[in-house]
Amino acid sequence: MSVTTSPAPRDIRVMIVDDHEIVRRGIAEIVDRADGLMVVAEAGTVAEAVRRATLVRPEVVLVDLQLPDGTGIDIINALRQEVPDAKAVILTSFDDDDAVSQALDAGAKAYLLKTVRGVEISDVVKAVADGRVLLDERTVTRRRADHEDPTANLTPSERKVLELIGDGLSNREIGERLGVAEKTVKNHITALLAKMGLQRRTQVAAWVAGQRAAGWRQ
């Protein structure tokens, strides 16, 4: 009677991108030493990383943020077109809010600082290859605050008042436009200020102007 055996698990293909050779080699050694992982390429620039990735088709790319000819985000954007199945993990020295936000918006699946232990790098690579997105609680809280819509809890009437403030109308003019008393307009403004976390009417006008400039739509 023949016995069917399961194929041996295949190593996860990893590429390391860092412009410091000693650092890059150290990370590669950590990854290669871990069970189930295999470094298939290294690169020190954006151009080199994109070129090699298209050849070796890595499943996970460990990317530094700052590179001589660009950023790790440039690599993520390029790989989204050239190697769409590759998952990116940022491994950097920069604990910067804007960097975190831009990297995650570009599609990075995890954001690690180089102060992490070697075993953590390997664990994150395996988890990301398995389809997980790994963010620490601080990052999730920060991004939730950054991306929440401050108008989400406004009533329809408050939204109309918000829009008309953005048009530069006075309270009296808003009341006339909506067919309500000026006191009602003031009550709406008090409520929407509280809900949006603002203190003054001028802040509302500035917020609307900024959103419209960015293509915001009510």
Protein Blocks (a to p, Z undefined) as FASTA:
>chain_A
ZZdddddddddddddddfblklmmmmmmmmmmpghiacfbdcfbfklmmmmmmmnopabd
cddfbdfkbcfklmmmmmmmmmmmbccddddfbdcfklmmmmmmnopabdcdfkbcfklm
mmmmmmmmnopacddfklmmmmmmmmpcfklmpcfklmmmmmmmmnopafklmmmmnopa
fklmmmmmmmmmmmnopabfklmmmmmmmmmmnopaZZ
